[in-house]
Amino acid sequence: MAAAGERYICVNCGYTYDPAVGDPMNGVPPGVPFTELPEEWVCPMCYVSAGEFDAMD
């Protein structure tokens, strides 16, 4: 299981999801761990699903 502060990187475009920042473009506030993103969440840059992300930390 991922740690709450763990960052993830999109393997398609390189976008980094950082829970300290959240995803303002998709209405995700800071503090939301990657593992708790909504099922329909997609990369805000290239629109791939969360399954296309790898853990960084």
PDB file with one MODEL, atoms N, CA, C and O in Angstrom:
MODEL        1
ATOM      1  N   MET A   1       0.842  -1.190   0.000  1.00  0.00           N
ATOM      2  CA  MET A   1       0.000   0.000   0.000  1.00  0.00           C
ATOM      3  C   MET A   1       0.877   1.239   0.000  1.00  0.00           C
ATOM      4  O   MET A   1       1.902   1.283   0.681  1.00  0.00           O
ATOM      5  N   ALA A   2       0.483   2.227  -0.749  1.00  0.00           N
ATOM      6  CA  ALA A   2       1.263   3.445  -0.878  1.00  0.00           C
ATOM      7  C   ALA A   2       1.134   4.312   0.366  1.00  0.00           C
ATOM      8  O   ALA A   2       0.091   4.343   1.019  1.00  0.00           O
ATOM      9  N   ALA A   3       2.201   5.004   0.671  1.00  0.00           N
ATOM     10  CA  ALA A   3       2.170   5.960   1.772  1.00  0.00           C
ATOM     11  C   ALA A   3       1.355   7.172   1.348  1.00  0.00           C
ATOM     12  O   ALA A   3       1.257   7.479   0.160  1.00  0.00           O
ATOM     13  N   ALA A   4       0.774   7.855   2.318  1.00  0.00           N
ATOM     14  CA  ALA A   4      -0.096   8.993   2.024  1.00  0.00           C
ATOM     15  C   ALA A   4       0.618  10.082   1.242  1.00  0.00           C
ATOM     16  O   ALA A   4      -0.013  10.768   0.438  1.00  0.00           O
ATOM     17  N   GLY A   5       1.921  10.261   1.457  1.00  0.00           N
ATOM     18  CA  GLY A   5       2.660  11.319   0.787  1.00  0.00           C
ATOM     19  C   GLY A   5       3.380  10.875  -0.460  1.00  0.00           C
ATOM     20  O   GLY A   5       4.186  11.628  -1.006  1.00  0.00           O
ATOM     21  N   GLU A   6       3.112   9.681  -0.921  1.00  0.00           N
ATOM     22  CA  GLU A   6       3.838   9.143  -2.062  1.00  0.00           C
ATOM     23  C   GLU A   6       3.416   9.811  -3.363  1.00  0.00           C
ATOM     24  O   GLU A   6       2.228   9.956  -3.650  1.00  0.00           O
ATOM     25  N   ARG A   7       4.414  10.215  -4.141  1.00  0.00           N
ATOM     26  CA  ARG A   7       4.161  10.821  -5.450  1.00  0.00           C
ATOM     27  C   ARG A   7       4.145   9.743  -6.522  1.00  0.00           C
ATOM     28  O   ARG A   7       4.799   8.708  -6.391  1.00  0.00           O
ATOM     29  N   TYR A   8       3.384  10.001  -7.592  1.00  0.00           N
ATOM     30  CA  TYR A   8       3.279   9.074  -8.716  1.00  0.00           C
ATOM     31  C   TYR A   8       3.548   9.836  -9.997  1.00  0.00           C
ATOM     32  O   TYR A   8       3.208  11.013 -10.119  1.00  0.00           O
ATOM     33  N   ILE A   9       4.171   9.146 -10.965  1.00  0.00           N
ATOM     34  CA  ILE A   9       4.495   9.772 -12.247  1.00  0.00           C
ATOM     35  C   ILE A   9       3.773   9.048 -13.374  1.00  0.00           C
ATOM     36  O   ILE A   9       3.707   7.819 -13.399  1.00  0.00           O
ATOM     37  N   CYS A  10       3.235   9.826 -14.304  1.00  0.00           N
ATOM     38  CA  CYS A  10       2.563   9.269 -15.486  1.00  0.00           C
ATOM     39  C   CYS A  10       3.621   8.723 -16.436  1.00  0.00           C
ATOM     40  O   CYS A  10       4.531   9.448 -16.839  1.00  0.00           O
ATOM     41  N   VAL A  11       3.505   7.456 -16.792  1.00  0.00           N
ATOM     42  CA  VAL A  11       4.481   6.849 -17.695  1.00  0.00           C
ATOM     43  C   VAL A  11       4.291   7.322 -19.133  1.00  0.00           C
ATOM     44  O   VAL A  11       5.171   7.133 -19.973  1.00  0.00           O
ATOM     45  N   ASN A  12       3.154   7.930 -19.412  1.00  0.00           N
ATOM     46  CA  ASN A  12       2.873   8.403 -20.769  1.00  0.00           C
ATOM     47  C   ASN A  12       3.463   9.792 -21.029  1.00  0.00           C
ATOM     48  O   ASN A  12       4.073  10.022 -22.073  1.00  0.00           O
ATOM     49  N   CYS A  13       3.279  10.734 -20.064  1.00  0.00           N
ATOM     50  CA  CYS A  13       3.700  12.120 -20.328  1.00  0.00           C
ATOM     51  C   CYS A  13       4.663  12.705 -19.300  1.00  0.00           C
ATOM     52  O   CYS A  13       5.241  13.765 -19.537  1.00  0.00           O
ATOM     53  N   GLY A  14       4.846  12.031 -18.159  1.00  0.00           N
ATOM     54  CA  GLY A  14       5.769  12.521 -17.144  1.00  0.00           C
ATOM     55  C   GLY A  14       5.150  13.417 -16.085  1.00  0.00           C
ATOM     56  O   GLY A  14       5.867  13.909 -15.213  1.00  0.00           O
ATOM     57  N   TYR A  15       3.833  13.647 -16.132  1.00  0.00           N
ATOM     58  CA  TYR A  15       3.160  14.433 -15.104  1.00  0.00           C
ATOM     59  C   TYR A  15       3.333  13.748 -13.758  1.00  0.00           C
ATOM     60  O   TYR A  15       3.214  12.527 -13.661  1.00  0.00           O
ATOM     61  N   THR A  16       3.613  14.526 -12.724  1.00  0.00           N
ATOM     62  CA  THR A  16       3.758  13.985 -11.380  1.00  0.00           C
ATOM     63  C   THR A  16       2.567  14.381 -10.521  1.00  0.00           C
ATOM     64  O   THR A  16       2.259  15.564 -10.375  1.00  0.00           O
ATOM     65  N   TYR A  17       1.899  13.375  -9.952  1.00  0.00           N
ATOM     66  CA  TYR A  17       0.843  13.649  -8.981  1.00  0.00           C
ATOM     67  C   TYR A  17       1.500  13.698  -7.617  1.00  0.00           C
ATOM     68  O   TYR A  17       2.094  12.717  -7.170  1.00  0.00           O
ATOM     69  N   ASP A  18       1.395  14.841  -6.956  1.00  0.00           N
ATOM     70  CA  ASP A  18       1.951  15.041  -5.621  1.00  0.00           C
ATOM     71  C   ASP A  18       0.791  15.323  -4.674  1.00  0.00           C
ATOM     72  O   ASP A  18       0.105  16.332  -4.838  1.00  0.00           O
ATOM     73  N   PRO A  19       0.552  14.455  -3.681  1.00  0.00           N
ATOM     74  CA  PRO A  19      -0.577  14.670  -2.779  1.00  0.00           C
ATOM     75  C   PRO A  19      -0.492  15.983  -2.001  1.00  0.00           C
ATOM     76  O   PRO A  19      -1.517  16.496  -1.551  1.00  0.00           O
ATOM     77  N   ALA A  20       0.698  16.526  -1.837  1.00  0.00           N
ATOM     78  CA  ALA A  20       0.837  17.804  -1.138  1.00  0.00           C
ATOM     79  C   ALA A  20       0.222  18.942  -1.955  1.00  0.00           C
ATOM     80  O   ALA A  20      -0.152  19.979  -1.406  1.00  0.00           O
ATOM     81  N   VAL A  21       0.122  18.739  -3.259  1.00  0.00           N
ATOM     82  CA  VAL A  21      -0.430  19.745  -4.169  1.00  0.00           C
ATOM     83  C   VAL A  21      -1.850  19.384  -4.593  1.00  0.00           C
ATOM     84  O   VAL A  21      -2.685  20.265  -4.793  1.00  0.00           O
ATOM     85  N   GLY A  22      -2.122  18.086  -4.728  1.00  0.00           N
ATOM     86  CA  GLY A  22      -3.409  17.643  -5.257  1.00  0.00           C
ATOM     87  C   GLY A  22      -3.435  17.816  -6.771  1.00  0.00           C
ATOM     88  O   GLY A  22      -2.387  17.810  -7.417  1.00  0.00           O
ATOM     89  N   ASP A  23      -4.604  17.966  -7.323  1.00  0.00           N
ATOM     90  CA  ASP A  23      -4.770  18.181  -8.764  1.00  0.00           C
ATOM     91  C   ASP A  23      -5.842  19.240  -8.965  1.00  0.00           C
ATOM     92  O   ASP A  23      -7.004  18.912  -9.203  1.00  0.00           O
ATOM     93  N   PRO A  24      -5.454  20.523  -8.868  1.00  0.00           N
ATOM     94  CA  PRO A  24      -6.432  21.600  -9.003  1.00  0.00           C
ATOM     95  C   PRO A  24      -7.194  21.577 -10.335  1.00  0.00           C
ATOM     96  O   PRO A  24      -8.346  22.007 -10.399  1.00  0.00           O
ATOM     97  N   MET A  25      -6.554  21.079 -11.389  1.00  0.00           N
ATOM     98  CA  MET A  25      -7.195  21.039 -12.708  1.00  0.00           C
ATOM     99  C   MET A  25      -8.391  20.085 -12.723  1.00  0.00           C
ATOM    100  O   MET A  25      -9.316  20.254 -13.517  1.00  0.00           O
ATOM    101  N   ASN A  26      -8.368  19.086 -11.841  1.00  0.00           N
ATOM    102  CA  ASN A  26      -9.454  18.107 -11.767  1.00  0.00           C
ATOM    103  C   ASN A  26     -10.236  18.211 -10.460  1.00  0.00           C
ATOM    104  O   ASN A  26     -11.024  17.325 -10.131  1.00  0.00           O
ATOM    105  N   GLY A  27     -10.014  19.300  -9.715  1.00  0.00           N
ATOM    106  CA  GLY A  27     -10.775  19.515  -8.490  1.00  0.00           C
ATOM    107  C   GLY A  27     -10.367  18.649  -7.310  1.00  0.00           C
ATOM    108  O   GLY A  27     -11.152  18.460  -6.381  1.00  0.00           O
ATOM    109  N   VAL A  28      -9.137  18.117  -7.335  1.00  0.00           N
ATOM    110  CA  VAL A  28      -8.645  17.295  -6.225  1.00  0.00           C
ATOM    111  C   VAL A  28      -7.840  18.202  -5.291  1.00  0.00           C
ATOM    112  O   VAL A  28      -6.810  18.741  -5.696  1.00  0.00           O
ATOM    113  N   PRO A  29      -8.295  18.377  -4.047  1.00  0.00           N
ATOM    114  CA  PRO A  29      -7.590  19.271  -3.125  1.00  0.00           C
ATOM    115  C   PRO A  29      -6.288  18.662  -2.612  1.00  0.00           C
ATOM    116  O   PRO A  29      -6.107  17.446  -2.676  1.00  0.00           O
ATOM    117  N   PRO A  30      -5.385  19.493  -2.107  1.00  0.00           N
ATOM    118  CA  PRO A  30      -4.165  18.965  -1.480  1.00  0.00           C
ATOM    119  C   PRO A  30      -4.519  18.012  -0.342  1.00  0.00           C
ATOM    120  O   PRO A  30      -5.540  18.170   0.327  1.00  0.00           O
ATOM    121  N   GLY A  31      -3.657  17.023  -0.139  1.00  0.00           N
ATOM    122  CA  GLY A  31      -3.850  16.067   0.942  1.00  0.00           C
ATOM    123  C   GLY A  31      -4.487  14.762   0.527  1.00  0.00           C
ATOM    124  O   GLY A  31      -4.594  13.849   1.347  1.00  0.00           O
ATOM    125  N   VAL A  32      -4.918  14.639  -0.731  1.00  0.00           N
ATOM    126  CA  VAL A  32      -5.551  13.396  -1.195  1.00  0.00           C
ATOM    127  C   VAL A  32      -4.469  12.458  -1.732  1.00  0.00           C
ATOM    128  O   VAL A  32      -3.828  12.770  -2.735  1.00  0.00           O
ATOM    129  N   PRO A  33      -4.258  11.308  -1.073  1.00  0.00           N
ATOM    130  CA  PRO A  33      -3.278  10.343  -1.575  1.00  0.00           C
ATOM    131  C   PRO A  33      -3.693   9.791  -2.940  1.00  0.00           C
ATOM    132  O   PRO A  33      -4.880   9.715  -3.259  1.00  0.00           O
ATOM    133  N   PHE A  34      -2.710   9.415  -3.723  1.00  0.00           N
ATOM    134  CA  PHE A  34      -2.972   8.865  -5.053  1.00  0.00           C
ATOM    135  C   PHE A  34      -3.932   7.683  -4.984  1.00  0.00           C
ATOM    136  O   PHE A  34      -4.800   7.526  -5.842  1.00  0.00           O
ATOM    137  N   THR A  35      -3.769   6.866  -3.972  1.00  0.00           N
ATOM    138  CA  THR A  35      -4.605   5.661  -3.837  1.00  0.00           C
ATOM    139  C   THR A  35      -6.055   5.982  -3.508  1.00  0.00           C
ATOM    140  O   THR A  35      -6.912   5.101  -3.568  1.00  0.00           O
ATOM    141  N   GLU A  36      -6.339   7.234  -3.162  1.00  0.00           N
ATOM    142  CA  GLU A  36      -7.711   7.630  -2.838  1.00  0.00           C
ATOM    143  C   GLU A  36      -8.335   8.533  -3.903  1.00  0.00           C
ATOM    144  O   GLU A  36      -9.406   9.102  -3.688  1.00  0.00           O
ATOM    145  N   LEU A  37      -7.667   8.663  -5.045  1.00  0.00           N
ATOM    146  CA  LEU A  37      -8.254   9.442  -6.136  1.00  0.00           C
ATOM    147  C   LEU A  37      -9.515   8.742  -6.635  1.00  0.00           C
ATOM    148  O   LEU A  37      -9.610   7.516  -6.566  1.00  0.00           O
ATOM    149  N   PRO A  38     -10.480   9.507  -7.136  1.00  0.00           N
ATOM    150  CA  PRO A  38     -11.698   8.879  -7.677  1.00  0.00           C
ATOM    151  C   PRO A  38     -11.357   7.902  -8.804  1.00  0.00           C
ATOM    152  O   PRO A  38     -10.390   8.104  -9.539  1.00  0.00           O
ATOM    153  N   GLU A  39     -12.146   6.857  -8.931  1.00  0.00           N
ATOM    154  CA  GLU A  39     -11.907   5.828  -9.945  1.00  0.00           C
ATOM    155  C   GLU A  39     -11.852   6.407 -11.359  1.00  0.00           C
ATOM    156  O   GLU A  39     -11.123   5.902 -12.212  1.00  0.00           O
ATOM    157  N   GLU A  40     -12.624   7.465 -11.605  1.00  0.00           N
ATOM    158  CA  GLU A  40     -12.680   8.057 -12.940  1.00  0.00           C
ATOM    159  C   GLU A  40     -11.583   9.089 -13.189  1.00  0.00           C
ATOM    160  O   GLU A  40     -11.534   9.682 -14.267  1.00  0.00           O
ATOM    161  N   TRP A  41     -10.700   9.315 -12.208  1.00  0.00           N
ATOM    162  CA  TRP A  41      -9.636  10.307 -12.347  1.00  0.00           C
ATOM    163  C   TRP A  41      -8.710   9.939 -13.493  1.00  0.00           C
ATOM    164  O   TRP A  41      -8.391   8.768 -13.699  1.00  0.00           O
ATOM    165  N   VAL A  42      -8.281  10.951 -14.238  1.00  0.00           N
ATOM    166  CA  VAL A  42      -7.321  10.769 -15.330  1.00  0.00           C
ATOM    167  C   VAL A  42      -6.221  11.811 -15.207  1.00  0.00           C
ATOM    168  O   VAL A  42      -6.392  12.834 -14.544  1.00  0.00           O
ATOM    169  N   CYS A  43      -5.110  11.548 -15.842  1.00  0.00           N
ATOM    170  CA  CYS A  43      -3.993  12.485 -15.873  1.00  0.00           C
ATOM    171  C   CYS A  43      -4.476  13.808 -16.469  1.00  0.00           C
ATOM    172  O   CYS A  43      -5.093  13.813 -17.534  1.00  0.00           O
ATOM    173  N   PRO A  44      -4.204  14.929 -15.795  1.00  0.00           N
ATOM    174  CA  PRO A  44      -4.682  16.209 -16.311  1.00  0.00           C
ATOM    175  C   PRO A  44      -3.937  16.683 -17.562  1.00  0.00           C
ATOM    176  O   PRO A  44      -4.375  17.624 -18.223  1.00  0.00           O
ATOM    177  N   MET A  45      -2.830  16.044 -17.884  1.00  0.00           N
ATOM    178  CA  MET A  45      -2.054  16.454 -19.051  1.00  0.00           C
ATOM    179  C   MET A  45      -2.338  15.607 -20.296  1.00  0.00           C
ATOM    180  O   MET A  45      -2.431  16.142 -21.401  1.00  0.00           O
ATOM    181  N   CYS A  46      -2.476  14.291 -20.119  1.00  0.00           N
ATOM    182  CA  CYS A  46      -2.635  13.435 -21.305  1.00  0.00           C
ATOM    183  C   CYS A  46      -3.856  12.520 -21.230  1.00  0.00           C
ATOM    184  O   CYS A  46      -4.132  11.772 -22.168  1.00  0.00           O
ATOM    185  N   TYR A  47      -4.588  12.580 -20.109  1.00  0.00           N
ATOM    186  CA  TYR A  47      -5.869  11.891 -19.953  1.00  0.00           C
ATOM    187  C   TYR A  47      -5.814  10.373 -19.877  1.00  0.00           C
ATOM    188  O   TYR A  47      -6.822   9.714 -20.132  1.00  0.00           O
ATOM    189  N   VAL A  48      -4.653   9.795 -19.529  1.00  0.00           N
ATOM    190  CA  VAL A  48      -4.606   8.345 -19.307  1.00  0.00           C
ATOM    191  C   VAL A  48      -5.115   8.057 -17.896  1.00  0.00           C
ATOM    192  O   VAL A  48      -5.166   8.959 -17.060  1.00  0.00           O
ATOM    193  N   SER A  49      -5.484   6.827 -17.632  1.00  0.00           N
ATOM    194  CA  SER A  49      -6.026   6.448 -16.320  1.00  0.00           C
ATOM    195  C   SER A  49      -4.908   6.344 -15.278  1.00  0.00           C
ATOM    196  O   SER A  49      -3.722   6.338 -15.608  1.00  0.00           O
ATOM    197  N   ALA A  50      -5.321   6.262 -14.022  1.00  0.00           N
ATOM    198  CA  ALA A  50      -4.374   6.153 -12.913  1.00  0.00           C
ATOM    199  C   ALA A  50      -3.526   4.884 -13.021  1.00  0.00           C
ATOM    200  O   ALA A  50      -2.447   4.816 -12.433  1.00  0.00           O
ATOM    201  N   GLY A  51      -3.994   3.889 -13.755  1.00  0.00           N
ATOM    202  CA  GLY A  51      -3.238   2.657 -13.943  1.00  0.00           C
ATOM    203  C   GLY A  51      -1.968   2.852 -14.735  1.00  0.00           C
ATOM    204  O   GLY A  51      -1.114   1.967 -14.771  1.00  0.00           O
ATOM    205  N   GLU A  52      -1.833   4.001 -15.372  1.00  0.00           N
ATOM    206  CA  GLU A  52      -0.632   4.303 -16.167  1.00  0.00           C
ATOM    207  C   GLU A  52       0.389   5.114 -15.369  1.00  0.00           C
ATOM    208  O   GLU A  52       1.278   5.733 -15.954  1.00  0.00           O
ATOM    209  N   PHE A  53       0.271   5.117 -14.055  1.00  0.00           N
ATOM    210  CA  PHE A  53       1.189   5.849 -13.183  1.00  0.00           C
ATOM    211  C   PHE A  53       2.046   4.870 -12.390  1.00  0.00           C
ATOM    212  O   PHE A  53       1.590   3.788 -12.021  1.00  0.00           O
ATOM    213  N   ASP A  54       3.298   5.262 -12.132  1.00  0.00           N
ATOM    214  CA  ASP A  54       4.210   4.471 -11.305  1.00  0.00           C
ATOM    215  C   ASP A  54       4.577   5.275 -10.063  1.00  0.00           C
ATOM    216  O   ASP A  54       4.673   6.501 -10.122  1.00  0.00           O
ATOM    217  N   ALA A  55       4.781   4.593  -8.940  1.00  0.00           N
ATOM    218  CA  ALA A  55       5.195   5.245  -7.710  1.00  0.00           C
ATOM    219  C   ALA A  55       6.610   5.801  -7.876  1.00  0.00           C
ATOM    220  O   ALA A  55       7.467   5.170  -8.494  1.00  0.00           O
ATOM    221  N   MET A  56       6.840   6.990  -7.315  1.00  0.00           N
ATOM    222  CA  MET A  56       8.159   7.623  -7.385  1.00  0.00           C
ATOM    223  C   MET A  56       8.917   7.502  -6.072  1.00  0.00           C
ATOM    224  O   MET A  56      10.133   7.305  -6.083  1.00  0.00           O
ATOM    225  N   ASP A  57       8.242   7.614  -4.964  1.00  0.00           N
ATOM    226  CA  ASP A  57       8.909   7.696  -3.650  1.00  0.00           C
ATOM    227  C   ASP A  57       9.018   6.350  -2.978  1.00  0.00           C
ATOM    228  O   ASP A  57       9.551   6.254  -1.873  1.00  0.00           O
TER     229      ASP A  57
ENDMDL
END
